Amino acid sequence: MAKALDGKIALITGASRGIGRAVALRYAQEGAHVILVAKTVASLEEVDDEIQALGGSATLVPMDLRDFDKIDQMGQALYDRFGKLDILVGNAGFLGDITPMAHLKVKMWNQVMDINVTANWRLIRSMEPLLKLSDAGRAIFLSSGTTKGPRAFWAAYAVSKAALENMVQTWAMELGKTKIKANLIDPGATRTRMRSQAYPGEDPQTLKEPEVLTDMFVELASPECEKQGEVVRYSE
C-alpha cells in the first residue's frame, strides 16, 4: 500500500518533543525521510530511535535556530545531499514571559522574535530554492490562537505569531505559479511543554495529545494539497 509521503524529504524544526516530535514520527511512518532540527542532541537521538523502530529514517541536525548563518549552511548541505526539499515544517517556537508589554525585558523580546519570526524568515530564504526543486514543495508553519485578536499580557509571543502569519501569507502570495504551497496551522490547546508554561494551573490530561494534529500536517504536506496562504485552525 502506497504511503502518503513516500520518498519525500521533510525538514522539521523543534523536532525533539511535542508537536515537532509527533509530526516527525508520523511523516516517517508515511514514508518520508525526516531531517530533525533541535538544540539538544540527546533528545534528537531519542526521536531517531523511535523512527528507526518504525522502520523509518532520519537525519539529525543539532542547531540553535538563533545561529542564523547555520540555517544557510544547512540549506547548502541539503542541496548537496538530496538536491531538493519537499516539505518544510517551521514548528520551533519560544513563549517568552507572560507579562505586561512595558515590563518585558529587551533580551526576552529579542529571543522571542529571533526564534518565532526571524529564524522562520531565514528558513524561507534558504529553503525556497530547494522547495522549488521539488515536484510539490510544501511549507507549514505553527501559528497560534493569539492571532485571532489582541490578548493582554501575551506580549512578544502574540506579536511574533501575528508577524509570522503575515510573513507566511505574504510569501504565499509571492509564490504565484510555482509548485510551492505555504500555509499555517493553529493547533489549539495541546498537551505540550509550552502550553504548561503558559497555563501552569491547567490539568494537562484535559488537553489533546500532539499526535491528534498529525493528520492536518500530512494533509498540508501532500502533493494533492491546494491550500495556499491559509491558517488552518484545529477544531474538535
C-alpha positions as CSV (number, residue, x, y, z in Angstrom):
1,M,0.0,0.0,0.0
2,A,1.4,3.4,-1.0
3,K,2.3,5.8,1.8
4,A,1.2,9.4,1.7
5,L,4.7,10.9,1.8
6,D,6.7,8.1,0.3
7,G,10.1,9.2,-0.8
8,K,9.6,12.8,0.4
9,I,12.4,14.8,2.2
10,A,10.9,16.7,5.1
11,L,12.7,19.2,7.4
12,I,11.1,19.8,10.8
13,T,12.3,22.3,13.4
14,G,11.7,21.9,17.1
15,A,11.6,18.2,16.3
16,S,12.8,16.8,19.6
17,R,9.5,17.0,21.6
18,G,5.8,18.0,21.5
19,I,4.2,18.7,18.2
20,G,7.5,18.6,16.2
21,R,8.3,15.1,17.5
22,A,4.7,13.8,16.7
23,V,4.9,15.2,13.2
24,A,8.4,13.7,12.7
25,L,7.2,10.2,13.7
26,R,4.0,10.5,11.5
27,Y,6.0,11.7,8.5
28,A,8.4,8.8,8.9
29,Q,5.5,6.4,9.1
30,E,4.2,7.9,5.9
31,G,7.5,7.2,4.1
32,A,9.3,10.5,4.4
33,H,13.0,10.8,5.2
34,V,12.9,13.4,8.1
35,I,15.5,15.9,8.9
36,L,15.2,16.7,12.6
37,V,16.3,20.1,13.8
38,A,16.6,20.9,17.6
39,K,19.1,22.1,20.1
40,T,19.6,19.0,22.2
41,V,21.5,16.1,20.7
42,A,20.2,13.5,23.3
43,S,16.6,14.4,22.6
44,L,17.1,14.2,18.9
45,E,18.7,10.8,19.3
46,E,15.7,9.6,21.3
47,V,13.3,10.6,18.4
48,D,15.7,9.0,15.9
49,D,15.5,5.7,17.9
50,E,11.7,5.9,17.7
51,I,11.8,6.5,14.0
52,Q,14.2,3.6,13.4
53,A,11.9,1.3,15.4
54,L,9.1,2.3,13.0
55,G,11.3,1.4,10.0
56,G,11.9,5.0,9.1
57,S,15.0,7.1,8.5
58,A,16.2,10.4,9.8
59,T,19.0,12.9,9.6
60,L,19.8,14.8,12.9
61,V,20.8,18.4,12.8
62,P,21.6,19.8,16.3
63,M,21.2,23.6,16.0
64,D,20.2,26.7,17.8
65,L,18.0,28.5,15.2
66,R,19.3,31.8,16.5
67,D,22.6,31.0,14.8
68,F,21.1,32.2,11.6
69,D,24.1,31.6,9.4
70,K,23.9,27.9,10.2
71,I,20.4,27.9,8.5
72,D,22.0,28.9,5.3
73,Q,24.7,26.3,5.7
74,M,22.0,23.7,6.3
75,G,20.3,24.7,3.1
76,Q,23.6,24.1,1.1
77,A,24.1,20.8,2.9
78,L,20.6,19.6,2.0
79,Y,21.1,20.6,-1.6
80,D,24.5,18.7,-1.8
81,R,22.9,15.6,-0.2
82,F,19.3,15.5,-1.5
83,G,19.2,18.0,-4.3
84,K,15.8,19.3,-3.1
85,L,13.4,19.7,-0.2
86,D,9.8,18.5,-0.4
87,I,8.4,19.6,3.0
88,L,9.4,22.4,5.4
89,V,7.8,22.4,8.8
90,G,8.6,25.6,10.9
91,N,7.5,24.3,14.2
92,A,10.1,25.6,16.7
93,G,8.8,28.3,18.9
94,F,9.5,30.2,22.1
95,L,6.9,31.5,24.5
96,G,8.8,34.1,26.5
97,D,7.4,35.8,29.5
98,I,3.6,36.3,30.0
99,T,3.8,39.9,31.3
100,P,2.7,43.5,30.6
101,M,4.2,44.7,27.4
102,A,6.1,47.5,29.0
103,H,7.6,45.1,31.6
104,L,9.2,42.8,29.0
105,K,13.0,42.7,29.1
106,V,14.8,43.6,25.9
107,K,16.7,40.3,25.8
108,M,13.4,38.3,26.1
109,W,11.7,40.3,23.3
110,N,14.7,39.7,21.0
111,Q,14.8,36.0,21.8
112,V,11.1,35.5,21.0
113,M,11.4,37.5,17.8
114,D,14.6,35.7,16.8
115,I,13.0,32.2,17.1
116,N,9.4,32.8,16.1
117,V,9.9,35.3,13.3
118,T,13.5,35.8,12.1
119,A,14.5,32.1,12.1
120,N,11.4,31.3,10.0
121,W,12.3,34.1,7.6
122,R,15.8,32.7,7.3
123,L,14.3,29.2,6.6
124,I,12.0,30.7,3.9
125,R,15.0,32.5,2.4
126,S,17.3,29.4,2.4
127,M,14.8,26.7,1.6
128,E,12.7,28.3,-1.1
129,P,15.2,27.3,-3.8
130,L,15.2,23.7,-2.6
131,L,11.4,23.6,-2.4
132,K,11.3,24.9,-6.0
133,L,13.3,21.8,-7.0
134,S,10.5,19.5,-5.6
135,D,7.6,18.3,-7.7
136,A,5.3,19.7,-5.0
137,G,7.1,21.8,-2.4
138,R,5.1,22.3,0.8
139,A,5.8,24.6,3.8
140,I,3.9,24.6,7.0
141,F,4.4,26.9,10.0
142,L,2.9,26.9,13.5
143,S,0.6,29.8,14.3
144,S,-1.4,30.4,17.5
145,G,-4.9,31.3,18.7
146,T,-3.3,34.6,19.9
147,T,-3.5,35.9,16.4
148,K,-7.3,36.0,16.5
149,G,-7.2,39.3,18.3
150,P,-5.2,41.2,20.9
151,R,-4.6,39.4,24.2
152,A,-3.3,41.2,27.2
153,F,0.0,40.1,28.8
154,W,0.9,37.8,25.9
155,A,3.4,40.5,24.8
156,A,6.1,39.4,22.4
157,Y,4.7,35.9,21.7
158,A,1.4,37.2,20.4
159,V,3.1,39.9,18.3
160,S,5.6,37.3,16.9
161,K,2.8,34.9,15.8
162,A,0.9,37.8,14.1
163,A,4.1,38.7,12.3
164,L,4.7,35.1,11.3
165,E,1.2,34.8,9.9
166,N,1.6,37.9,7.8
167,M,5.0,36.9,6.7
168,V,3.9,33.4,5.5
169,Q,0.8,34.7,3.8
170,T,2.9,37.4,2.0
171,W,5.3,34.7,0.9
172,A,2.4,32.5,-0.3
173,M,1.1,35.4,-2.5
174,E,4.6,35.8,-4.0
175,L,4.9,32.1,-4.9
176,G,2.5,32.7,-7.7
177,K,2.7,29.9,-10.3
178,T,5.4,27.9,-8.5
179,K,4.6,24.4,-7.2
180,I,5.1,25.5,-3.6
181,K,2.2,25.8,-1.2
182,A,2.7,27.6,2.1
183,N,0.2,27.5,5.0
184,L,0.0,27.7,8.7
185,I,-1.6,25.6,11.4
186,D,-3.1,26.9,14.6
187,P,-3.0,23.7,16.8
188,G,-5.3,25.0,19.6
189,A,-4.9,23.8,23.1
190,T,-2.5,20.8,23.0
191,R,-0.5,18.9,25.7
192,T,2.9,20.5,25.2
193,R,5.6,21.9,27.4
194,M,4.9,25.4,26.1
195,R,1.2,25.1,27.0
196,S,2.1,24.0,30.6
197,Q,4.4,27.1,30.8
198,A,1.6,29.4,29.7
199,Y,-1.1,27.8,31.8
200,P,0.7,26.3,34.8
201,G,-2.5,25.5,36.7
202,E,-4.2,23.6,33.9
203,D,-4.7,19.9,34.0
204,P,-2.7,18.5,31.0
205,Q,-4.9,15.4,30.9
206,T,-7.8,17.6,29.7
207,L,-5.8,18.5,26.5
208,K,-5.4,16.6,23.3
209,E,-2.1,14.8,22.6
210,P,0.1,16.3,19.8
211,E,-0.4,13.1,17.7
212,V,-4.0,14.2,17.1
213,L,-2.7,17.1,14.9
214,T,-0.7,15.0,12.6
215,D,-3.5,14.3,10.1
216,M,-3.5,18.1,9.4
217,F,0.2,18.1,8.8
218,V,0.0,15.2,6.4
219,E,-2.8,16.8,4.5
220,L,-0.9,20.1,4.1
221,A,2.3,18.3,3.1
222,S,0.6,16.1,0.5
223,P,1.1,16.9,-3.3
224,E,-2.7,17.0,-3.6
225,C,-3.0,19.9,-1.2
226,E,-4.2,23.1,-3.0
227,K,-4.4,25.4,0.0
228,Q,-2.3,28.5,-0.2
229,G,-1.7,31.1,2.4
230,E,-4.3,29.7,4.8
231,V,-4.4,29.5,8.6
232,V,-5.9,26.1,9.3
233,R,-7.2,26.0,12.8
234,Y,-7.8,22.8,14.7
235,S,-11.4,22.1,15.6
236,E,-12.7,19.1,17.6
